[in-house]
Amino acid sequence: MKRTRLLALLLILTIVAAGCSTGTTPKEAAQDGSLEITIARAFDVNGLDPGFLTENAQVVDNIFDTLVKRDENEQLVPGLATSWSQVDENTWEFKLRENVKFTNGEPFNAEAVKYSIDRVLNPDNNAPTSGYISTIQEVQVVDEHTVHVITKNPDPLVPTRFNRYPTEIVPPKYVEEVGQEQFAQKPIGTGPYKFVEWNKGSSVVLEANADYWNGEPEVKKVTFRSIPEASTRVSALLNGEVDLITAVSPEDREKIEGSSSAKLSSVERAGNTVYVGFKTDVEPFNNQKVRQALNYAIDTQSIVDNVLRGAAVQTESLIGPKDFGYAGEFDTYGYDPEKAKQLLAEAGYPDGFSATLDTVNWYIKNTDVAQVIAEQLKAIGVNITVNNVESSVYRTLVPSGEQNSMYVLGWSSTNTLDADAAIYAILHSSESYSTYNNPEVDAKLEEARGTTDEERRKTLYKEIEEIVLEDAPRIFLYQENQYYGVSNKLNWEGRIDGSIPVVTIKAADSQ
């Protein structure tokens, strides 16, 4: 009798314990086909329209598809296009995948491709991403599943351009029905995930597209959470509240590496190339010697070693090692405060000057870095006030040119992995993110875009960098490494292009 009561009590306790469970782990969820994960990032999205992004595409890349994709080796492979070929020097033909639908049932076809590109190129829409595809003259519909992309001049990068977010395909009928503003709040695509909800300032929730043309994803639900504080993101990972975090700070790397529940994924020079930009048409930054002086005044390697703790690589190149056109490292500006003072005096500022430096939390230890820059510039008589700008405000200020005359900005080639994407938007005088006007640089950028001769392109990009280094329209700093914290219950590694394709995330026990 006692043994029977004991067994009954144990059964009751087991049931109660199961009922008190705090949630399903990724591994357990995978066994019943309902793997759900949470990804914590440093900031929320500002909008979910791929044609009008002012931040990275880590979220929208999962909702939409491009005609061309990159595989795990960063090689171009078919996406919504099954093939592409060059018809003549200004015409590329894309054959489109058949029987694909947007998640609202609207058909994917050539008209959708044309509509998606036209809306970005339309000058009335002021798309901040239009510079990435400004070589395109028009998209012509050949038939339901064939388009011709006509460029203004020969453009060898057309397949590559159709691999990133300005060319993600949107549903024309739905966009016209709800309008651009509403579409950015409740997007619909053909991608592996469907939009569920956006709690502004907090999270974006997506669920798997069961009818995805490339197969239903293993992760059935993903929540992108906004957790601005780096240490809070790490705590959330280590206590199991989230499953993957971005932008691990230098001091938190060891916490993750020493953890039994998570691992660190490191990708060298996969982050932004961070610099201090100058409005080169505003005094005193319209003076080349002033700009050069400020470069000599900054001990960048000390910042990398002591502030960032090795979480970046000092570079004067705006083109990364994985980008086509990378010409190696330059060594133009060593740390030389006396040289800096001499140049300031020659420029007519022997006693220095005062300025405000805008910065934003998009970059590793941004405030600490800005304060060190201010301290180092103070040593040559330049008094800097550091102005930390709220993230959503900065997204508007910089492309509209309303930031202060000194400002921190980071740029990369993202998944284009080409020098054109790395530098055109921040150097060409016509671009909204550029505060620089050099006709010689403009001409070389345009020629590089218009030649199919790879050796000529490499030569041009090297020449552009040499001119820009001499002209110094910015303080050249470093390229960040990317660090992610990943739950041991998941299989995933960071990518050089900085994307997080959730469809590639698996449970740790998946084969």
C-alpha positions as CSV (number, residue, x, y, z in Angstrom):
1,M,0.0,0.0,0.0
2,K,2.8,2.4,0.9
3,R,4.6,1.6,-2.4
4,T,1.4,2.4,-4.4
5,R,0.9,5.7,-2.7
6,L,4.6,6.6,-3.3
7,L,4.3,5.9,-7.0
8,A,1.1,7.9,-7.2
9,L,2.8,10.8,-5.4
10,L,5.8,10.7,-7.8
11,L,3.5,10.7,-10.8
12,I,1.6,13.8,-9.4
13,L,5.0,15.6,-8.8
14,T,6.1,14.8,-12.4
15,I,2.9,16.2,-13.8
16,V,3.1,19.4,-11.7
17,A,6.8,19.9,-12.7
18,A,5.9,19.6,-16.4
19,G,3.1,22.1,-15.9
20,C,5.5,24.6,-14.3
21,S,8.0,24.4,-17.2
22,T,9.1,27.9,-18.3
23,G,9.2,27.1,-22.0
24,T,10.3,24.8,-24.7
25,T,14.0,24.7,-25.5
26,P,15.1,24.9,-29.1
27,K,16.3,21.3,-29.0
28,E,13.0,20.0,-27.5
29,A,11.0,22.2,-29.9
30,A,12.8,20.7,-32.9
31,Q,11.7,17.2,-31.9
32,D,8.0,18.2,-32.2
33,G,8.5,20.3,-35.3
34,S,8.0,23.7,-33.6
35,L,11.5,25.1,-33.1
36,E,11.2,28.7,-32.0
37,I,14.1,31.1,-31.3
38,T,14.7,34.7,-30.2
39,I,17.5,36.8,-31.7
40,A,18.5,39.9,-29.7
41,R,20.0,42.9,-31.5
42,A,21.3,46.2,-30.4
43,F,18.5,48.2,-32.0
44,D,15.0,47.9,-33.4
45,V,14.1,48.3,-37.1
46,N,13.0,51.6,-38.4
47,G,10.9,50.1,-41.2
48,L,10.4,46.9,-43.0
49,D,10.3,48.0,-46.6
50,P,13.5,46.6,-48.4
51,G,13.5,49.4,-50.9
52,F,13.7,52.2,-48.3
53,L,15.9,50.8,-45.5
54,T,18.1,53.1,-43.5
55,E,19.6,50.2,-41.4
56,N,21.0,46.7,-42.1
57,A,18.7,44.1,-43.6
58,Q,19.0,41.4,-41.0
59,V,15.2,41.2,-40.5
60,V,13.8,42.0,-43.9
61,D,16.2,39.5,-45.6
62,N,14.1,36.8,-44.0
63,I,10.8,38.1,-45.3
64,F,11.8,38.8,-48.9
65,D,13.7,37.2,-51.7
66,T,16.1,38.5,-54.3
67,L,16.6,37.2,-57.8
68,V,20.2,36.1,-56.8
69,K,21.4,34.7,-53.5
70,R,24.7,33.9,-51.9
71,D,25.4,30.4,-50.5
72,E,27.4,29.5,-47.4
73,N,30.6,30.2,-49.4
74,E,29.4,33.6,-50.5
75,Q,29.1,32.5,-54.1
76,L,26.2,33.8,-56.2
77,V,23.5,31.2,-56.8
78,P,19.9,31.2,-58.1
79,G,17.2,32.7,-56.0
80,L,13.9,33.9,-57.6
81,A,15.8,33.8,-60.8
82,T,16.8,30.4,-62.1
83,S,19.5,31.8,-64.4
84,W,20.9,35.1,-65.8
85,S,23.1,36.0,-68.8
86,Q,24.4,39.1,-70.5
87,V,22.6,39.7,-73.8
88,D,24.7,42.7,-74.8
89,E,26.9,45.2,-73.0
90,N,24.0,47.1,-71.5
91,T,21.4,44.3,-71.2
92,W,21.1,41.4,-68.7
93,E,18.4,38.7,-69.0
94,F,16.9,37.0,-65.9
95,K,14.8,33.9,-66.2
96,L,12.4,33.8,-63.3
97,R,11.3,30.9,-61.1
98,E,7.8,29.7,-61.9
99,N,4.9,28.9,-59.5
100,V,6.1,31.2,-56.7
101,K,3.6,33.2,-54.8
102,F,3.8,36.0,-52.2
103,T,2.5,34.9,-48.8
104,N,-0.8,36.7,-49.5
105,G,-1.3,34.6,-52.7
106,E,-0.3,37.3,-55.2
107,P,1.8,35.8,-58.0
108,F,5.5,36.4,-58.4
109,N,6.3,37.3,-62.0
110,A,8.1,39.7,-64.3
111,E,5.8,42.6,-63.5
112,A,6.6,42.2,-59.8
113,V,10.3,42.5,-60.6
114,K,9.8,45.6,-62.7
115,Y,7.6,47.2,-60.1
116,S,10.1,46.5,-57.3
117,I,13.0,48.2,-59.1
118,D,11.0,51.1,-60.6
119,R,9.8,52.2,-57.2
120,V,13.3,52.4,-55.8
121,L,14.6,54.2,-58.9
122,N,11.7,56.7,-59.1
123,P,13.3,60.0,-58.0
124,D,9.9,61.2,-56.5
125,N,10.2,58.4,-53.9
126,N,13.6,59.6,-52.6
127,A,14.7,56.0,-51.8
128,P,17.8,56.1,-49.6
129,T,18.9,52.8,-51.3
130,S,18.6,54.0,-54.9
131,G,22.4,54.6,-55.1
132,Y,23.1,50.8,-55.0
133,I,21.2,50.3,-58.3
134,S,21.5,53.7,-60.0
135,T,23.3,52.1,-62.9
136,I,20.0,50.6,-64.0
137,Q,18.1,52.5,-66.7
138,E,15.0,50.4,-66.7
139,V,13.6,46.9,-66.3
140,Q,11.7,45.5,-69.3
141,V,9.1,42.7,-69.1
142,V,9.8,40.2,-71.9
143,D,7.2,37.7,-70.8
144,E,5.7,36.5,-67.5
145,H,8.9,34.8,-66.4
146,T,11.6,36.8,-68.2
147,V,13.0,40.3,-67.6
148,H,15.7,42.4,-69.2
149,V,17.6,44.7,-67.0
150,I,18.9,47.7,-69.1
151,T,21.8,49.7,-67.7
152,K,22.9,53.2,-68.5
153,N,26.4,51.9,-69.2
154,P,28.0,48.5,-69.1
155,D,27.7,47.2,-65.5
156,P,29.5,44.0,-64.6
157,L,27.8,44.0,-61.2
158,V,24.2,43.5,-62.2
159,P,23.9,39.9,-60.9
160,T,25.5,41.1,-57.6
161,R,23.2,44.1,-57.4
162,F,20.2,41.7,-57.5
163,N,21.5,40.0,-54.4
164,R,20.8,42.7,-51.9
165,Y,17.9,44.4,-50.3
166,P,17.1,47.3,-52.7
167,T,16.2,44.5,-55.2
168,E,14.2,42.3,-52.9
169,I,10.9,41.7,-54.7
170,V,7.6,43.2,-53.3
171,P,4.0,42.4,-54.3
172,P,2.7,45.3,-56.6
173,K,-1.0,44.8,-55.9
174,Y,-0.6,44.8,-52.1
175,V,1.8,47.7,-52.0
176,E,-0.6,49.8,-54.2
177,E,-3.6,48.9,-52.0
178,V,-2.0,49.7,-48.6
179,G,0.5,52.4,-49.7
180,Q,4.2,52.6,-49.0
181,E,3.9,53.7,-45.4
182,Q,1.6,50.9,-44.4
183,F,3.7,48.4,-46.4
184,A,6.7,49.3,-44.3
185,Q,4.7,48.4,-41.2
186,K,3.2,45.2,-42.4
187,P,5.3,43.7,-45.2
188,I,4.6,40.8,-47.5
189,G,7.2,38.9,-49.5
190,T,8.0,35.5,-51.0
191,G,10.7,34.7,-48.4
192,P,11.1,31.9,-45.9
193,Y,9.3,33.8,-43.2
194,K,6.0,35.7,-42.9
195,F,5.6,38.9,-41.0
196,V,3.4,38.5,-37.8
197,E,3.8,41.6,-35.7
198,W,6.1,44.6,-35.0
199,N,6.1,45.9,-31.4
200,K,7.9,49.2,-32.1
201,G,11.0,49.6,-29.9
202,S,10.7,46.1,-28.7
203,S,10.4,43.2,-31.2
204,V,9.6,41.9,-34.7
205,V,8.0,38.5,-34.9
206,L,8.1,36.3,-38.0
207,E,6.8,32.8,-38.6
208,A,7.9,30.2,-41.1
209,N,6.4,30.2,-44.6
210,A,5.1,26.6,-44.9
211,D,4.8,27.1,-48.6
212,Y,8.3,28.5,-49.2
213,W,9.5,27.6,-52.7
214,N,12.8,26.4,-51.3
215,G,11.4,24.3,-48.5
216,E,9.8,25.0,-45.1
217,P,12.4,26.3,-42.6
218,E,13.3,24.3,-39.5
219,V,12.8,27.3,-37.3
220,K,9.1,27.8,-37.2
221,K,9.0,31.1,-35.4
222,V,11.7,33.8,-34.8
223,T,11.5,36.9,-32.7
224,F,14.0,39.7,-33.3
225,R,14.2,41.6,-30.0
226,S,15.7,45.0,-29.4
227,I,18.1,45.0,-26.4
228,P,20.3,48.1,-26.6
229,E,22.5,47.4,-23.6
230,A,25.3,45.0,-24.5
231,S,25.6,43.4,-21.1
232,T,21.8,42.9,-20.9
233,R,22.0,41.0,-24.3
234,V,24.7,38.7,-22.9
235,S,22.7,38.1,-19.7
236,A,19.6,37.2,-21.7
237,L,21.7,34.7,-23.7
238,L,23.3,33.1,-20.8
239,N,20.1,32.7,-18.8
240,G,18.3,31.2,-21.8
241,E,16.0,34.1,-22.5
242,V,17.3,34.5,-26.0
243,D,19.1,32.1,-28.3
244,L,21.4,34.4,-30.4
245,I,22.7,37.8,-29.9
246,T,24.5,40.3,-32.1
247,A,27.2,42.9,-31.3
248,V,28.9,41.2,-28.4
249,S,31.0,43.9,-26.7
250,P,34.7,43.3,-26.2
251,E,34.5,42.8,-22.5
252,D,31.6,40.3,-22.8
253,R,33.4,37.9,-25.2
254,E,35.1,36.0,-22.3
255,K,31.8,35.6,-20.5
256,I,30.4,33.8,-23.4
257,E,33.5,31.8,-24.1
258,G,33.6,30.7,-20.5
259,S,29.9,29.7,-20.5
260,S,28.6,26.2,-20.6
261,S,25.4,27.2,-22.3
262,A,26.6,29.4,-25.2
263,K,29.5,29.9,-27.6
264,L,31.1,32.8,-29.4
265,S,31.0,33.1,-33.2
266,S,33.7,35.5,-34.5
267,V,34.1,36.9,-38.0
268,E,37.1,39.2,-38.5
269,R,36.5,42.4,-40.5
270,A,32.9,41.5,-41.2
271,G,31.6,44.6,-39.6
272,N,31.5,48.3,-40.6
273,T,34.5,50.3,-41.5
274,V,34.1,53.1,-39.0
275,Y,35.4,56.6,-39.6
276,V,34.8,60.3,-38.6
277,G,33.3,62.1,-41.5
278,F,33.7,65.8,-42.2
279,K,31.4,68.1,-44.1
280,T,34.2,69.2,-46.5
281,D,32.3,72.3,-47.6
282,V,32.2,73.8,-44.1
283,E,35.0,75.6,-42.3
284,P,37.4,74.5,-41.1
285,F,37.0,71.1,-42.7
286,N,37.1,72.6,-46.2
287,N,40.8,72.9,-45.6
288,Q,42.8,69.8,-46.6
289,K,45.6,70.5,-44.1
290,V,43.1,70.6,-41.2
291,R,41.7,67.3,-42.3
292,Q,45.2,65.8,-42.6
293,A,46.1,67.2,-39.2
294,L,43.2,65.5,-37.4
295,N,44.3,62.2,-38.9
296,Y,47.8,62.6,-37.6
297,A,46.4,63.5,-34.2
298,I,44.5,60.2,-33.6
299,D,46.3,57.1,-32.2
300,T,44.0,54.6,-33.8
301,Q,45.9,51.5,-32.9
302,S,45.7,52.6,-29.2
303,I,41.9,52.9,-29.5
304,V,41.7,49.4,-31.1
305,D,43.9,47.9,-28.4
306,N,42.8,49.6,-25.3
307,V,39.2,50.7,-25.9
308,L,38.0,48.1,-28.3
309,R,40.2,45.4,-26.9
310,G,41.1,44.0,-30.3
311,A,37.5,43.9,-31.6
312,A,38.5,45.7,-34.8
313,V,41.4,46.1,-37.2
314,Q,43.0,49.4,-37.9
315,T,42.7,50.3,-41.5
316,E,42.9,53.3,-43.8
317,S,41.2,51.4,-46.5
318,L,37.4,51.8,-47.0
319,I,37.4,48.5,-48.9
320,G,37.5,45.3,-47.0
321,P,39.7,42.2,-47.6
322,K,36.8,40.2,-48.9
323,D,35.6,42.9,-51.3
324,F,36.6,42.9,-55.0
325,G,38.9,45.8,-55.5
326,Y,40.7,45.5,-52.2
327,A,44.3,46.8,-52.7
328,G,45.8,45.9,-49.4
329,E,46.5,48.1,-46.4
330,F,47.8,51.7,-46.6
331,D,50.0,53.5,-44.0
332,T,49.6,57.2,-44.7
333,Y,48.8,58.7,-41.3
334,G,51.0,57.6,-38.4
335,Y,50.3,59.0,-34.9
336,D,52.2,62.2,-35.0
337,P,50.7,65.1,-32.8
338,E,53.6,67.4,-33.7
339,K,52.9,67.0,-37.4
340,A,49.3,67.6,-36.6
341,K,50.1,70.9,-34.9
342,Q,52.3,72.0,-37.7
343,L,49.6,71.4,-40.3
344,L,47.0,73.2,-38.2
345,A,49.3,76.2,-38.0
346,E,49.9,76.1,-41.8
347,A,46.2,76.0,-42.3
348,G,45.7,79.2,-40.2
349,Y,44.6,77.5,-37.0
350,P,47.6,77.7,-34.7
351,D,45.4,77.8,-31.6
352,G,43.1,75.1,-32.9
353,F,39.3,75.4,-33.0
354,S,36.1,73.9,-31.5
355,A,33.6,71.5,-33.1
356,T,30.9,69.0,-32.2
357,L,31.2,65.3,-33.0
358,D,28.0,63.4,-33.5
359,T,28.0,59.7,-32.7
360,V,25.5,56.9,-32.3
361,N,25.3,53.5,-30.6
362,W,25.5,51.5,-33.8
363,Y,29.2,50.9,-33.3
364,I,31.3,49.1,-30.8
365,K,31.8,51.2,-27.6
366,N,30.9,54.3,-29.7
367,T,30.8,56.8,-26.8
368,D,34.1,55.6,-25.3
369,V,35.8,55.8,-28.7
370,A,34.4,59.3,-29.3
371,Q,35.6,60.5,-25.9
372,V,39.1,59.2,-26.6
373,I,39.1,60.9,-30.0
374,A,38.1,64.2,-28.3
375,E,40.8,63.8,-25.7
376,Q,43.5,63.1,-28.4
377,L,42.3,66.1,-30.4
378,K,42.4,68.3,-27.3
379,A,46.2,67.7,-27.2
380,I,46.6,69.6,-30.5
381,G,44.2,72.4,-29.4
382,V,41.0,71.1,-31.0
383,N,38.1,71.1,-28.5
384,I,35.5,68.6,-29.3
385,T,32.0,68.2,-27.8
386,V,30.7,64.7,-28.1
387,N,27.1,64.6,-29.0
388,N,25.4,61.2,-28.6
389,V,22.4,61.1,-31.0
390,E,19.5,58.7,-30.6
391,S,19.5,55.9,-33.1
392,S,16.2,56.6,-35.0
393,V,17.1,60.3,-35.1
394,Y,20.6,59.6,-36.6
395,R,19.0,57.5,-39.4
396,T,17.2,60.7,-40.5
397,L,19.9,63.3,-39.8
398,V,22.8,61.7,-41.7
399,P,21.2,61.0,-45.1
400,S,19.5,64.4,-45.1
401,G,22.8,66.1,-44.3
402,E,21.6,67.6,-41.1
403,Q,24.3,66.1,-38.8
404,N,27.1,68.2,-37.4
405,S,30.2,68.9,-39.4
406,M,32.0,66.0,-37.7
407,Y,30.2,62.8,-37.4
408,V,30.9,59.1,-36.8
409,L,29.7,56.8,-39.6
410,G,30.3,53.1,-40.5
411,W,30.0,51.6,-43.9
412,S,30.5,48.2,-45.5
413,S,29.9,46.4,-48.7
414,T,27.3,44.2,-47.0
415,N,26.6,41.1,-49.1
416,T,27.7,42.8,-52.3
417,L,31.3,42.2,-51.4
418,D,32.5,44.7,-54.0
419,A,34.3,48.0,-53.7
420,D,31.5,49.8,-55.5
421,A,29.2,49.1,-52.5
422,A,31.9,49.9,-50.0
423,I,32.7,53.4,-51.3
424,Y,30.4,54.8,-53.9
425,A,27.6,55.8,-51.6
426,I,30.0,57.6,-49.2
427,L,32.4,59.2,-51.7
428,H,30.4,60.2,-54.8
429,S,29.2,63.8,-54.5
430,S,25.7,62.9,-55.7
431,E,25.0,60.4,-52.9
432,S,23.0,61.3,-49.7
433,Y,25.5,59.8,-47.3
434,S,28.5,61.6,-48.9
435,T,29.8,64.9,-47.6
436,Y,32.6,65.0,-50.1
437,N,32.9,66.5,-53.6
438,N,35.9,65.6,-55.7
439,P,35.2,65.6,-59.5
440,E,38.2,63.3,-60.1
441,V,37.0,60.7,-57.6
442,D,33.4,61.0,-59.0
443,A,34.8,60.3,-62.5
444,K,36.8,57.3,-61.4
445,L,33.9,55.8,-59.4
446,E,31.6,56.1,-62.4
447,E,34.2,54.6,-64.8
448,A,34.7,51.7,-62.3
449,R,31.0,51.1,-62.4
450,G,30.9,51.1,-66.2
451,T,33.8,48.8,-67.2
452,T,33.7,45.0,-67.4
453,D,37.5,44.9,-67.4
454,E,38.3,43.5,-63.9
455,E,41.9,44.6,-64.0
456,R,40.9,48.2,-64.9
457,R,38.4,48.2,-62.1
458,K,41.1,47.1,-59.6
459,T,43.4,49.9,-60.8
460,L,40.7,52.5,-60.5
461,Y,39.8,51.5,-57.0
462,K,43.4,51.7,-55.9
463,E,43.7,55.1,-57.5
464,I,40.5,56.3,-55.8
465,E,41.8,55.2,-52.4
466,E,45.1,56.9,-52.9
467,I,43.4,60.2,-53.8
468,V,41.0,60.0,-50.9
469,L,43.8,59.2,-48.4
470,E,45.7,62.3,-49.6
471,D,42.6,64.5,-49.6
472,A,41.5,63.2,-46.1
473,P,37.7,63.9,-46.2
474,R,37.5,61.8,-43.0
475,I,39.5,60.4,-40.1
476,F,40.4,56.9,-41.1
477,L,39.9,54.5,-38.2
478,Y,39.2,50.8,-38.2
479,Q,37.0,47.9,-39.5
480,E,35.0,46.2,-36.8
481,N,35.0,42.4,-36.3
482,Q,31.6,40.8,-35.8
483,Y,30.9,38.8,-32.6
484,Y,27.7,36.8,-32.0
485,G,26.7,34.8,-29.0
486,V,24.9,31.6,-29.9
487,S,23.1,29.1,-27.7
488,N,24.7,25.7,-27.6
489,K,21.3,24.4,-28.6
490,L,21.7,25.9,-32.0
491,N,24.0,25.3,-35.0
492,W,24.9,28.6,-36.6
493,E,28.0,30.6,-37.5
494,G,28.3,34.3,-38.3
495,R,28.8,35.3,-42.0
496,I,31.2,37.8,-43.6
497,D,28.2,39.6,-45.1
498,G,26.7,40.3,-41.7
499,S,23.3,38.7,-42.6
500,I,21.3,36.3,-40.4
501,P,19.4,34.0,-42.7
502,V,17.2,32.2,-40.1
503,V,16.6,29.5,-42.6
504,T,20.2,28.4,-42.1
505,I,19.8,28.1,-38.3
506,K,19.4,24.5,-37.1
507,A,18.9,22.8,-33.7
508,A,22.2,21.4,-32.4
509,D,21.1,17.8,-32.9
510,S,20.0,18.4,-36.5
511,Q,21.9,16.6,-39.2
